[in-house]
Amino acid sequence: MMTFSKPFGFLEAGNDWNNALHQIRAAGDSAAWVGQNPWLYRLCQQTLFPIFGNPLALSNRNGSVREFAVIQSTVRQTRGAPAQPDIMQKLLHVHDMKPNTFNDDAVRSMVATNIFGGAETTTSSIRAVIYFLLKDTAALTKLQQEIDRVCHEHSWPSDVPVALHLAQSMQYLQAVIYESMRLFPANGLPLARVSPPQGLEIDGHYFPPGVQLTVYSWALHRNKRLFGEDAMEFKPERWLDEEHSRDLHRCFFSFGYGSRSCLGRNLAWMEMLKLVSTFFRKYAVHLHDPRATWVVEGGFIKGQKNINVLLKAR
């Protein structure tokens, strides 16, 4: 909706429209291979791809998602802007200002990249939030009480999604999301940097030129020196401790850090705030089998299976 001001139609169709979700997941898996072994990308593109096709999903960005972007950009340029500006309209505005440096193909590539970059990552994080809450009924009850209280105080209609400004005022909701993403960062592989030609010294350790250096969020977030002896446990309250919360935020690495941190962080955070608060306001949710545990899938983006739930209107 935020990209095109219209849904893809997955729910209406009841299936994976045009195999788009499969292509997005396969592209994430291929990134795990070529991200760690760039020579593999060059080998496949220059030698293997013309013979064997696309076994590592290297060209998935040119599949059905990009085709959809091409159709929507063509329709948009014919029919004009929607009532509420969306991401595509903002990109088209840049195109109008700089048609030579940001042409039609660049618009379509940026739109497709936005979908590929934000689909599985945000989905994985939302699944983590839901799973951890359903495994901790006390935390779930506390969250629903906060959601109900804030919505009641502002007389917010029950049939309208929770507004962003209301969700932003829910401190426990934000603590739940931080804690879920701490225990389950969506990125399954580290994003390395290369030490400069003169080498690099960090905390008294010297690294020669050309060495790949990284901070792995899955290890960092479980460091007991940083997050306490209960670092392996789901405990949203740790983010509400004013004395230590600043240090915790400094060590929160799910979106990366510095100049190469996630460009879509604010957008993803908005989606999670609104979806989680609205979802748990409208539904009583339970695991189909309370004893079952999820199955975690590896790859550049971590996935999860076996989260089967029962929904009932509250």
C-alpha positions in Angstrom: 0.0 0.0 0.0 2.8 2.5 0.9 4.6 1.9 -2.4 1.7 1.8 -4.9 -1.3 2.9 -2.8 -2.9 -0.5 -3.6 -2.5 -4.0 -2.3 -0.8 -6.8 -4.3 -3.9 -9.0 -3.9 -2.5 -11.9 -1.9 -5.4 -12.1 0.6 -8.0 -11.7 -2.1 -6.4 -14.5 -4.2 -5.6 -16.7 -1.2 -2.3 -17.6 -2.7 1.2 -16.3 -3.6 0.3 -13.9 -6.4 2.4 -14.5 -9.5 4.9 -16.4 -7.3 6.1 -13.1 -6.0 6.8 -14.1 -2.3 8.7 -17.2 -3.5 10.9 -15.0 -5.7 11.6 -12.6 -2.8 12.6 -15.4 -0.5 14.7 -17.0 -3.2 16.5 -13.7 -3.8 17.2 -13.5 -0.1 18.7 -17.0 -0.1 20.9 -16.1 -3.2 22.1 -13.0 -1.3 23.5 -15.3 1.4 25.6 -17.0 -1.2 26.8 -14.2 -3.3 27.1 -11.7 -0.4 29.8 -13.8 1.2 31.3 -15.0 -2.1 31.1 -12.1 -4.7 33.1 -14.2 -7.2 30.2 -16.6 -7.3 28.0 -13.8 -8.7 30.5 -13.0 -11.5 30.8 -16.7 -12.3 27.1 -17.3 -12.5 26.4 -14.1 -14.5 29.2 -14.5 -17.0 29.5 -18.2 -17.4 26.7 -20.3 -15.9 23.6 -18.2 -16.3 23.5 -18.4 -20.1 23.7 -22.2 -19.9 21.9 -23.2 -16.8 19.5 -20.3 -16.3 18.8 -18.9 -12.8 19.5 -21.6 -10.2 20.7 -19.2 -7.6 17.8 -16.7 -8.2 20.3 -14.0 -9.1 17.9 -12.4 -11.6 14.8 -12.6 -9.4 14.7 -8.8 -9.0 13.7 -8.8 -12.7 10.8 -11.2 -12.1 7.1 -10.6 -11.3 7.7 -7.9 -8.6 9.6 -5.7 -11.2 6.9 -6.5 -13.8 4.3 -5.2 -11.3 6.4 -2.1 -10.7 6.6 -1.5 -14.5 2.8 -1.8 -14.9 2.1 0.5 -11.9 4.6 3.2 -12.9 3.1 3.2 -16.4 -0.5 3.5 -15.0 0.6 6.2 -12.6 2.1 8.3 -15.3 -1.1 8.0 -17.3 -3.6 8.6 -14.6 -1.8 11.0 -12.3 -1.0 11.1 -8.6 -3.2 9.5 -5.9 -4.9 11.5 -3.2 -2.2 10.6 -0.7 1.4 10.6 -1.9 3.1 7.2 -1.8 6.6 6.1 -2.4 6.2 5.7 -6.1 4.9 9.2 -6.4 7.9 10.6 -4.6 10.2 8.7 -6.9 8.3 10.0 -9.9 8.7 13.5 -8.6 12.5 13.0 -8.5 12.3 11.6 -12.0 10.5 14.8 -13.2 13.2 16.9 -11.6 16.2 14.9 -12.9 14.9 12.9 -15.9 18.4 12.2 -17.3 20.1 10.9 -14.1 16.9 9.3 -12.6 15.1 7.8 -15.6 12.1 5.4 -15.9 14.2 2.3 -15.4 15.7 3.8 -12.2 12.2 4.5 -10.9 11.2 0.9 -11.5 14.4 -0.5 -10.0 14.0 1.6 -6.9 10.4 0.5 -6.4 11.3 -3.2 -6.8 14.2 -2.8 -4.4 11.9 -1.2 -1.9 9.7 -4.3 -2.0 12.5 -6.8 -1.9 14.3 -5.0 0.9 11.3 -4.5 3.1 9.1 -7.6 2.6 10.8 -10.5 4.3 12.7 -8.4 6.8 9.7 -6.8 8.4 7.6 -9.9 8.1 10.3 -11.9 9.9 10.4 -9.3 12.7 6.6 -9.2 13.1 6.5 -13.1 13.3 9.1 -12.9 16.0 7.0 -10.4 18.0 3.9 -12.6 17.7 5.7 -15.8 18.6 7.5 -14.4 21.7 4.3 -12.9 23.0 2.3 -16.1 22.5 5.0 -17.9 24.5 4.8 -15.4 27.3 1.2 -14.9 28.3 2.1 -12.4 31.1 3.8 -10.1 28.5 0.9 -10.5 26.1 -1.7 -9.6 28.8 0.4 -6.5 29.8 0.6 -5.4 26.2 -3.1 -5.8 25.5 -3.9 -3.9 28.6 -1.7 -1.0 27.5 -3.3 -1.0 24.0 -6.8 -1.1 25.4 -6.0 1.7 27.9 -4.5 4.1 25.4 -7.2 3.5 22.8 -9.9 4.0 25.4 -8.3 7.2 26.7 -8.4 8.6 23.1 -11.8 7.1 22.3 -10.2 5.4 19.3 -12.8 3.5 17.2 -12.4 -0.3 17.4 -12.9 -0.7 13.6 -10.1 1.7 12.7 -6.4 0.7 12.7 -4.5 2.2 15.7 -3.0 5.5 14.7 0.7 5.9 14.6 0.8 8.7 17.2 -1.1 6.4 19.6 1.1 3.4 19.0 4.2 5.6 19.5 2.9 6.5 23.0 2.7 2.9 24.0 6.0 2.3 25.9 5.5 -1.4 26.5 4.7 -2.0 22.9 8.0 -0.5 21.8 9.8 -2.5 24.5 8.2 -5.7 23.1 9.3 -4.9 19.6 12.9 -4.0 20.7 13.1 -7.2 22.7 11.8 -9.4 20.0 14.2 -8.0 17.4 17.0 -8.3 19.9 16.4 -12.0 20.2 15.6 -12.5 16.6 17.3 -10.0 14.2 16.0 -10.5 10.7 19.5 -10.4 9.2 21.0 -13.9 9.4 24.4 -13.0 8.1 26.8 -10.2 9.1 27.4 -7.2 6.8 31.2 -6.9 6.7 33.3 -3.8 6.2 36.9 -3.8 4.8 39.7 -2.3 6.8 41.3 0.7 4.9 44.7 0.6 3.1 46.5 1.9 6.2 45.0 -0.7 8.4 42.8 -0.1 11.4 43.2 -0.2 15.2 40.1 -0.9 17.3 40.3 -1.1 21.1 44.0 -1.8 21.1 43.7 -4.5 18.3 45.4 -3.8 15.0 43.8 -5.1 11.8 45.9 -5.0 8.6 44.6 -3.6 5.3 41.9 -5.5 3.5 40.5 -7.5 6.4 36.8 -8.0 6.6 35.4 -6.8 9.9 31.8 -7.0 11.2 29.6 -7.1 14.3 27.2 -10.0 14.3 23.9 -9.0 15.8 22.9 -12.5 16.9 26.0 -12.7 19.1 26.1 -9.1 20.2 22.4 -9.2 21.4 23.2 -12.3 23.6 26.2 -10.8 25.3 25.6 -11.0 29.0 28.0 -8.2 29.8 25.6 -5.9 27.8 22.2 -7.4 28.4 22.6 -9.1 31.7 22.6 -12.7 32.9 19.1 -13.1 31.5 20.2 -12.1 28.0 18.8 -15.3 26.6 15.3 -14.6 28.0 12.4 -12.6 26.5 12.1 -9.7 28.9 10.7 -6.5 27.4 11.0 -4.7 30.8 14.7 -4.4 30.3 14.0 -1.6 27.7 12.0 0.4 30.3 14.8 0.7 32.7 15.7 4.4 32.3 19.1 3.9 34.0 20.3 1.3 31.4 18.1 1.7 28.4 20.4 4.2 26.7 23.2 1.6 26.8 20.9 -1.1 25.4 19.9 1.1 22.5 23.5 1.8 21.7 24.0 -2.0 21.4 20.8 -2.7 19.4 22.1 -3.8 16.0 19.1 -5.2 14.2 19.0 -2.3 11.7 22.8 -2.0 11.6 24.6 1.1 12.6 26.3 4.1 11.2 26.2 5.4 7.7 25.2 2.0 6.2 22.3 1.3 8.6 19.0 0.3 7.2 17.4 3.0 5.1 13.9 1.7 5.8 14.2 1.6 9.5 11.6 4.3 10.3 9.2 2.8 7.7 9.6 -0.7 9.2 9.1 0.6 12.7 5.9 2.4 11.7 4.5 -0.8 10.1 5.3 -2.9 13.2 3.9 -0.3 15.7 0.6 -0.1 13.8 0.2 -3.7 12.8 1.1 -5.2 16.2 -1.1 -2.8 18.2 -4.1 -3.2 15.9 -3.7 -7.0 15.6 -3.6 -7.6 19.4 -6.4 -5.1 20.0 -8.8 -6.8 17.6 -7.9 -10.5 18.3 -7.4 -12.9 21.0 -4.5 -15.0 19.7 -3.2 -18.4 20.9 -0.8 -21.0 19.6 -2.6 -24.0 18.2 -0.2 -26.2 20.1 1.3 -24.3 23.1 4.1 -26.8 23.4 5.2 -26.4 19.8 8.3 -24.4 18.9 9.1 -22.6 15.7 11.4 -23.8 13.1 14.0 -21.2 12.1 15.3 -21.1 8.6 18.7 -19.8 7.7 19.7 -17.4 4.9 20.5 -13.8 4.5 17.1 -13.1 6.0 16.1 -15.4 8.8 12.6 -17.0 8.4 10.3 -19.0 10.7 7.9 -21.8 10.3 5.5 -23.8 12.5 3.8 -20.7 14.0 0.2 -21.9 13.8 -2.2 -19.8 15.7 -5.9 -19.6 16.6 -7.7 -16.2 16.2 -10.8 -15.1 17.9 -12.3 -11.6 17.8 -12.0 -9.9 21.2 
